[in-house]
Amino acid sequence: MGYKKLFRGETVRLEILNKDGKADKKSLPDISQDTMIQMYRYMRQMRAFDEKALNLQRQGRIGTYGSLRGQEAAQAGLAVNLNEKDDWLVPSFREHGVMMSLGVPMHLIYAYWKGDERGNISDKGIKCLPPSVPVGSQLLHATGIGMAMQKKGLPGVAVGFAGDGATSEGDFHEAMNFAGVFKARTLIYIQNNQWAISVPLKKQTAAESLAQRGWAYNVASMQVDGNDVLAVYEASRLALEHIRNGNGPYMIEAVTFRMGDHTTADDHSRYRTPDLIAYWEERDPIMRMKTFLINEKIMTQADDDAITNDVTKAVDSAVKELEAMPAPDPMHIFETMYAEKPWYLVEQQAMLRDELNQEKR
Amino acid sequence: MTAASKTQKMTLVQAVTQALKQEMERDESILVLGEDVGKDGGVFRATDGLIDAFGEERVMDTPLAESGIIGVSVGLAVAGYRPVPEIQFMGFIYPAVNQIFAHVARYRHRSRGQYPMPMVIRMPYGGGIHAPEHHSESYESMLANTPGLTVVIPSTPYDAKGLLISALRSDDPVIFMEPKRIYRSFREDVPEEPYTVPLSKAAVRREGNDVTIISYGSMMRPALEAADFLARDNISAEVIDVRTIAPVDVETIVTSVEKTGRAVIVHEAPTRSGFGAELSALINERALLHLLAPVQRVTGFDTVFPFAMMEAHYLPNRQRVVAAVQTALEF
């Protein structure tokens, strides 16, 4: 009778590499030098892709673009732990870093931002769903795929991506709750970049962290410094091991910072100060890993120059591929709506065909 | 179906259960999920016995969250299952509408055909059972207005089984609206063997020459009662059961109206922007010069669905259908 203690929990945060590239040696993960270089290379590729995308947008060669600058570590540290054969990516619209690392062709990602539907899905057989725009809604799909993996006894894990804003949506909570109840093989991966367009985290939630929400659904969870690729690597490794061993779902909150505008249609100087940007510039995920790799003699400046060369070339050739794509066929608007076209789509398609033929004459 | 196949007398809801059971036996990828669909067999018993036959892995009682039920079904479909989620009452569909509109209806197209959504979303709809608030709604028009969806509304036990089997074998997402008012109101002979009734094909329930009454679901009963009543005055009404409102079978409807020259549309959802408006527009586009009178609509009022004590005043009935036919005849 009277009060009984029901629950007590603790949520941890992992940091390994500080802003100056110094590692906490006792927290260093057991990780090969090749993997470290691979993560660094992924981050450099993302940054090169991103800078080119912003240029292409300014020149009118692609449309509205959502930059991932600042979030490279949060995506690269996870990507090296995923297996593109078994694991599913269920992305939102700022996950092109992890997507390209898993093999989604860069020219198709550019095509997506150009407004070309062929960029919505990779045809290389990669288990990556089209980027989901309605915020948070995709997390339930990741839970559903994770439920399927669990039922089928498959080794794969479904990774559902979302941002801090999405954790205010009901679908985030429903996805966590279903995942907990059905022991889904799902990783709910939150990149907390601290800004949902102009709304800062403190207006998004009164909670101290997003990771602690895992307790409410019996979903194991932790927070990680999302600008520290070694910490992201270790958190992802632990989470995926937990899921692959059949212990149920996991949630990671990677705390990072969106360095640029929400998209090219936004102006973040309306709601953020230059001081704040400068503070996070000092915490850039790529710089600190470079310092670490060079100081630890894992990489030389010459190696780094070679990486610069490689990623620039890869981006240039992606742009060439993008611009060599024939224009999309407007007739495709009517295709793949149904297994079989209903009569009215046949009529509407014929109408558009006539219009196009008249334009040609 | 062969002439020799055996039949059983059953209600519409029993036909739904039998279709689910037989298709789940045939196709292991079919999963049933929703609130109370397992142990309880559904609040209307539509999934009665399925959990005993197929176990908890295939018949899942879920948390009480409509968006979650449809959202995880999207993931299950992507990963190769054929989910059959239930929304317990159509009045509670709104939390799931984002998932239905943004994903279920679009997934085949947005994945350029790689991920079709073989999914049947079942839900009882409509009034007339003296239920509490939010348990009587008919929201079919917003679904019929959503490209990518197939919206099926049976009105007989025979059709319920055959249409549901067709839906379960379709690779497109199907909204299967079950008229709960007539779940148990009559029995008819239903073949024991599985069979299909084609989607997107209307049925002429009664032939006639003076007027075409077009309806679907639970409103088929007042439509047919009106036709019987009018026959006593030698007015011959043709009665069409639309059965699938999206993609709709325009040919059967237009052919009939060309013959009769008059059309009366009956549904229990509100008039404004209701599915009757679409049917009326189709008739005007394709059979205008055959019309002898303006198309009439007999529908629910443009009000909130009233509480149980007043619902009889809201729902279309035989008298209102007869009056609309007379208006068309006297025009």
Interface residues (C-beta under 8 A of the other chain):
Chain A: W88 V90 E117 R118 N120 I121 D123 L129 P130 S132 V133 P134 S137 L139 L140 H141 A142 T143 G144 I145 G146 M147 A148 M149 K151 K152 A158 G170 D171 E174 A175 N177 F178 V181 F182 E335 T336 M337 Y338 A339 P342 W343 Y344
Chain B: E57 M60 T62 P63 A65 S67 G68 I70 G71 V72 S73 V74 G75 L76 A77 V78 A79 G80 Y81 P95 N98 Q99 A102 H103 R108 H109 R110 S111 R112 G113 Q114 Y115 P116 P147 G148 T150 S170 D171 D172 S200 P247 V250
